[in-house]
Amino acid sequence: MSSYSSGGVKRTLSGQWKVDDSNMSRRESTDNLPNDVCDSVARFGHRPSLQGSLMEDVRSHGRSIAVFTSGGDSQGMNAAVRAVVRMGIYVGFRVYCIHEGYQGMIDGGKHIREMSWADVSGIIQLGGTVIGSARCMGFKEREGRKKACLNLVRRGISNLVVIGGDGSLTGANCFKNEWGTLVNELKTEGLLNDIEVRKCSHLNIVGMVGSIDNDFCGTDMTIGTDSALHRIIEAVDAISTTAQSHQRTFVLEVMGRHCGYLALVAGLACGADWILIPEWPPEDGWEEHLCDKLSQTRTIGGRLNIVIVAEGAIDKHGNAITTEYVRKLLVTRISHDTRITVLGHVQRGGSPSAFDRILASRMGAEAVLTLLDSTPETPAYVVSLDGNQAVRVPLMQCVERTQAVAKALKEQDFELAAKLRGRSFMNNLYTYQTLSHRKPPDNVCSADGKTCQSGYQIAVMNIGAPAAGMNAAVRSCVRASLFKGYGVYGIYDGFEGLLQDQIKLLGWMSVAGWVKSGGSTLGTNRTTPEKILDKVAEQFRKYKIHGLLIIGGFEAYKSIIAMSQNRDKYPEFCIPMVIIPCTVSNNVPGTDFSLGCDTALNAIMDICDRIKQSATGSKRRVFVVETMGGYCGYLATMAALAGGADAAYIFEEKFTIKDLQEDVYHLKAKIADNIQRGLIVRNEKANDYYTTDFIHSLYSEEGKGIFTARKNVLGHMQQGGSPTPFDRNMGTKLAAKSVHYLIENIEKYKKDDGSVYTNDPGTACLLGMHKRILAFRSVKGISEITDFEHRIAKDQWWMKIRPLLRILAKHESTYEVEGIAVKAVSDSDNDSS
């Protein structure tokens, strides 16, 4: 392949950016992306010593970018602005922020300001948008857009990053399409000269979707949605305590005028009794079904009921369903003490979650690199999330599909509206429908779960350290199984409990309220079965276990491997077996995310925010924070990215004393340049010799006269607390999907004598997400990519994001673009949200 060179940075004729890696430092990754996406992925490499020549090359073409936020605000917008500014400066753009959205673009003057690196310091943890947002009627008029064009061209801006909803993005695309004629008119009127016109002859647009409603088709999650779910779940958890005390029913209204995503996922995450959303209105006569279900819950021991109503909820005939209507219904028909809570703009407020900070940082970096690769012919793109893969999707295709949802709702074609939301939305809806049913009829399964129609039993157990999301997964497993007529054995305290007969059948109400509980109610330990396989097999035979679901970490993974490898010796292990990865360390191979790691990450991030805030009065202080994770650096890396840290030391990326010294000098320079605080994150097993104490002492000594240093070892607080909405929702969906898989294979491999037998390697598997796909993968195949000595995968996806952490902290590094361009909005089977 031919290429031309600009110093150490080469650009191939295919349009890819690559780095001349002959002298690559330990901070720079040369790993290639998987073959299936290589041909559509752009790479951008940057040699530290050649930064100046690259910036000269870009600026010689007069390239400047501007970023602005528009429409309703959402948490995470500031993280996106920060990423755009810093990545833009890093690759050599002049970067502007436009204050007050489109209105600021029209008004010009002080509203359009060139940004420096330090201008976006300390904003990653702030909610809302520090550069302001406004709904602008003037931009809808051509004269307004003409003024905006003049203000941009006079500053040499011909690249825009738009952070907003579908209205804001549609306006930007309209602006792009008429840009050429606007520029020519301004030239004709004598307001622009030939040089300005030549430099800004075309406009490139890239969008990021900021909206708490998650109402934009083309991305699994919009910036702000996860944070809004945090606010909702916090409110529901708080309300639940008072509701249970007084045996009350609460009807909560959440945002979502045209989209029921928040109500749907919040309903899953808190175990709501009923939800009402615009995409899936209840059938006629729903009032009676609602009252019957709530009454039944009280009859079998429940003390509270939660009904969640999206503000745009309607019935099959398009009539609005309000919280007041539901309240009166429950008071009149079943005499429930019913209260209403309207959350309103509380959902937009507060600090962004770790998920939103990381999502916004990744998308902001990709937006800049999308503009870097843009040509006059490049269409407007939206940088989106598909599963765990960043993708670039044509903007107007997404807008058209989003508008098609609104049209379907208006025409009362609700099935089409739900499908257009995407498969992730449909998976959420299906899971809710499965778990929200009234208790199954007695002829299907008794209330205590001891008599079930099928005659088959599934066992569920927790193995490894406790992690948030375990209980949500167990609850989902129990109820999904009972509804299908399958009994569920709960095995307490892992394999040790199994050998001591700490096992019992679970009923419908046995798992009531588990979804919001942290830790493991079933109990868990790290014992694996390698040395007790004969006794484990005997217990499986004794209790007639036909399918097994293990929820846990690396020990759970090893347990499934051990049992599947000994199927030839013990036929009791010739049953379908599934592991749901659940560990704060996120070190189980075969999945990008484990249950519990999101909760742990948010706990670390919250503590780091407080630590940084504690130094507000002290000034010039560096904090060294130690995180869990074993040999896996996921928590340290992602907490550093979400917390705006300066460095993260991990086992997977080797470092020397020279690297530590360079980071100290780098931090000294930043603090001397009026950056008041520093944050260093270290994984607990990053290095046997460069311990947290050593790094703290190094920074303390070398920083004398410039800054002071403090250390914090976070310990087991990372394992505690109530699960985040992400972990609750993911645990619920993974378990429901696992039960479906287990039942399907039990039916497939059952024998005439009532036993189940399969030695197919595919029936001992792990359910996890890899890039864009949620799938079952054989543990036999996964074991080939496992580093068993260090209990991690040989290749970890998040390592490619580490350079972004360095870049945003003003280090030199090489960033490998993760975004792939797609021609159509994907309906791949994923569950990222």
Helices and strands as residue ranges (DSSP letters): E 3-6, E 9-12, E 17-19, H 35-38, G 48-50, H 51-59, E 64-69, H 77-91, E 94-98, H 101-107, G 109-111, E 112-114, G 117-120, G 138-140, H 142-153, E 157-164, H 166-188, H 194-199, E 204-209, H 225-246, E 249-254, H 261-270, E 274-276, H 286-299, E 305-310, H 323-334, E 338-342, G 344-348, H 354-372, E 381-386, E 389-394, H 395-410, H 414-420, H 423-435, E 457-463, H 470-483, E 487-491, H 494-499, E 503-505, G 508-511, G 514-516, H 533-543, E 547-552, H 554-565, G 571-573, E 577-581, H 597-614, E 621-627, H 634-643, E 647-649, H 657-672, E 677-683, H 692-702, E 708-713, G 715-718, H 725-749, G 761-763, E 764-770, E 773-778, H 779-782, G 783-785, E 786-787, E 792-793, G 797-801, H 802-808, E 820-821
